[in-house]
Amino acid sequence: NIEHSVQQNLENLDSYYMEASMEFYKGEDSRKYVVKVSYKKDETNLFRVSMYDKSSEQEQIIVKNSDGVYVLTPALNQAYKFKGDWPLNGHKPYLYQSMIETMQGTCDISKLDEGYLIVSTPEFKNMPSWARQEMKMTKEYKPVWVHIYDNNNDVAVKINFVKVEFNPTFSTDYFV
């Protein structure tokens, strides 16, 4: 079954890199970001997530390495460390791990000519009004897009993946 195949795919991945445009909707307003997610499997699971806010033209980078979790704001030359189990401490729709976790729960999977459509109701602890998630994946289980809808069935978030690379190589200081 697809849930098992996708889980195997994640377990066999040593790393991934994904780039996406992400838009949050609130009434008539929207905020647009460019998101870049890097992951490397090791003893601690390394992550680097860059979020570039198009309206403020500022980037925030969150890095998880063996020393902890750091939030960097390059434009302000700021960095601070925080405690916690980020990013796997809650559902993050732009993380491949969260997408796979969604498919392990209650979901409806439809096979399409070019891949799969997955409809689910993941729990967003920080956003209780987000009620439903739809996700499209290729036959190779690469995400194409993720749409999240609120209680009124309005689009709350749209994430469109422009690049998805499985098992890329990162430089040794990339997650520092």
C-alpha positions as CSV (number, residue, x, y, z in Angstrom):
1,N,0.0,0.0,0.0
2,I,1.1,3.6,-0.6
3,E,1.3,4.5,3.1
4,H,3.9,1.7,3.6
5,S,5.8,2.6,0.4
6,V,6.0,6.3,1.4
7,Q,7.2,5.4,4.9
8,Q,9.9,3.1,3.3
9,N,10.9,6.0,1.0
10,L,11.4,8.3,4.0
11,E,13.4,5.7,5.9
12,N,15.7,5.2,2.9
13,L,16.3,8.9,2.5
14,D,19.6,10.2,3.8
15,S,18.7,13.7,2.9
16,Y,16.3,16.0,1.0
17,Y,16.1,19.5,-0.2
18,M,12.8,21.2,-1.1
19,E,11.9,24.7,-2.3
20,A,8.4,26.1,-2.3
21,S,6.3,29.2,-2.4
22,M,4.0,29.4,0.6
23,E,1.1,31.7,1.0
24,F,-1.0,32.3,4.2
25,Y,-4.5,33.7,3.7
26,K,-6.4,35.7,6.3
27,G,-9.5,37.2,4.9
28,E,-8.5,39.5,2.0
29,D,-4.9,39.6,3.2
30,S,-2.1,37.1,2.3
31,R,1.5,36.7,3.2
32,K,4.0,35.2,0.8
33,Y,7.1,33.3,1.7
34,V,9.8,31.4,-0.2
35,V,10.6,28.3,1.9
36,K,13.7,26.2,1.6
37,V,13.9,23.0,3.6
38,S,17.0,20.9,4.0
39,Y,17.3,17.7,5.9
40,K,20.1,15.3,6.6
41,K,19.8,12.0,8.5
42,D,22.3,11.5,11.3
43,E,22.2,10.8,15.1
44,T,20.3,14.0,15.7
45,N,18.5,14.6,12.4
46,L,19.8,17.9,11.0
47,F,17.4,20.5,9.6
48,R,17.8,23.9,8.0
49,V,14.6,25.8,7.1
50,S,14.8,29.2,5.5
51,M,11.7,31.4,5.3
52,Y,12.0,34.5,3.2
53,D,9.1,36.9,3.8
54,K,8.4,38.7,0.4
55,S,6.7,41.7,1.9
56,S,9.3,42.6,4.5
57,E,12.1,41.2,2.4
58,Q,13.6,39.5,5.4
59,E,14.8,36.0,5.8
60,Q,14.6,33.9,9.0
61,I,16.6,30.6,9.2
62,I,16.0,27.9,11.7
63,V,18.8,25.3,12.1
64,K,18.7,22.1,14.2
65,N,22.1,20.5,14.6
66,S,23.8,18.4,17.3
67,D,24.3,21.5,19.4
68,G,20.6,22.5,19.5
69,V,18.1,24.7,17.7
70,Y,19.0,28.2,16.5
71,V,16.9,31.0,14.9
72,L,19.0,33.3,12.7
73,T,17.9,36.6,11.2
74,P,20.7,37.6,8.9
75,A,19.4,41.1,8.1
76,L,19.4,42.0,11.8
77,N,22.6,40.0,12.4
78,Q,20.7,38.1,15.2
79,A,21.0,34.5,16.4
80,Y,19.5,32.9,19.4
81,K,19.2,29.3,20.7
82,F,16.1,27.9,22.0
83,K,15.1,24.7,23.8
84,G,12.6,22.3,22.3
85,D,12.2,19.4,19.9
86,W,11.8,21.5,16.8
87,P,10.8,20.7,14.1
88,L,9.3,17.3,14.8
89,N,7.3,18.5,17.9
90,G,4.3,19.4,15.8
91,H,2.9,19.2,12.3
92,K,4.8,21.5,9.8
93,P,3.1,21.3,6.4
94,Y,6.4,22.1,4.6
95,L,8.3,19.2,6.1
96,Y,8.4,15.8,4.3
97,Q,8.3,14.1,7.7
98,S,4.9,15.8,8.5
99,M,3.6,14.8,5.1
100,I,4.4,11.2,5.7
101,E,3.0,11.3,9.2
102,T,-0.3,12.7,7.8
103,M,-0.5,9.6,5.5
104,Q,-0.1,7.3,8.5
105,G,-3.2,8.8,10.1
106,T,-6.8,8.8,8.8
107,C,-6.7,10.0,5.2
108,D,-8.2,9.4,1.8
109,I,-5.7,8.6,-0.9
110,S,-6.7,8.8,-4.6
111,K,-4.5,7.5,-7.3
112,L,-4.0,10.0,-10.2
113,D,-2.3,9.5,-13.6
114,E,0.6,11.6,-12.4
115,G,0.7,10.5,-8.8
116,Y,-1.5,10.7,-5.7
117,L,-4.0,13.1,-4.0
118,I,-4.1,12.7,-0.2
119,V,-6.9,14.4,1.8
120,S,-6.5,14.3,5.6
121,T,-7.3,16.1,8.9
122,P,-4.0,16.6,10.6
123,E,-3.9,18.3,14.0
124,F,-2.3,21.7,13.9
125,K,-1.7,22.5,17.6
126,N,-1.0,26.2,17.0
127,M,-3.8,26.7,14.4
128,P,-7.0,24.9,15.6
129,S,-9.0,26.6,12.8
130,W,-7.1,24.6,10.2
131,A,-9.4,21.7,9.5
132,R,-8.3,19.9,6.3
133,Q,-5.2,19.3,4.3
134,E,-5.0,18.2,0.7
135,M,-1.7,17.2,-0.7
136,K,-0.5,16.1,-4.2
137,M,2.5,13.8,-4.7
138,T,4.2,12.4,-7.7
139,K,4.6,8.7,-8.4
140,E,8.0,9.0,-6.8
141,Y,6.3,10.4,-3.6
142,K,7.7,13.9,-4.1
143,P,5.3,16.7,-3.0
144,V,3.8,18.9,-5.7
145,W,1.6,21.0,-3.5
146,V,-0.1,21.2,-0.1
147,H,-3.4,23.1,0.5
148,I,-4.8,23.7,4.0
149,Y,-8.4,24.7,4.5
150,D,-10.0,26.3,7.6
151,N,-13.3,25.4,9.3
152,N,-15.3,27.4,6.7
153,N,-13.6,25.5,3.8
154,D,-11.6,28.6,2.8
155,V,-8.0,28.2,1.8
156,A,-5.7,29.1,4.7
157,V,-2.4,28.0,3.3
158,K,-1.1,27.1,-0.2
159,I,2.4,25.6,-0.6
160,N,3.6,24.9,-4.1
161,F,6.9,23.0,-4.4
162,V,9.2,24.2,-7.2
163,K,12.1,21.9,-6.4
164,V,12.3,18.6,-4.6
165,E,15.5,16.7,-4.5
166,F,16.0,13.4,-2.7
167,N,19.5,12.5,-1.3
168,P,21.4,15.7,-2.2
169,T,24.9,16.2,-0.7
170,F,25.4,19.1,1.7
171,S,28.7,20.7,2.7
172,T,30.0,19.7,6.1
173,D,29.3,23.2,7.6
174,Y,25.8,23.6,6.0
175,F,23.9,22.9,9.3
176,V,26.2,24.9,11.5
